[in-house]
């Protein structure tokens, strides 16, 4: 995922909720060990890390 600009904290929070919802659906349909579910889990981790960094840069 290549981002052209810095995301605001609110944009990051919205993406986190969206990715979380998709991940839960994918896990329900395909199983928790499915590669697609894992991909969303990793993407969620990445966005959660971005949120933490954005909180420390005030």
Protein Blocks (a to p, Z undefined) as FASTA:
>chain_A
ZZfbdcdfklmmmmmmmmmmmmmmmmmmnopklmklmmmmmmmmmmmmmmmmmmmmZZ
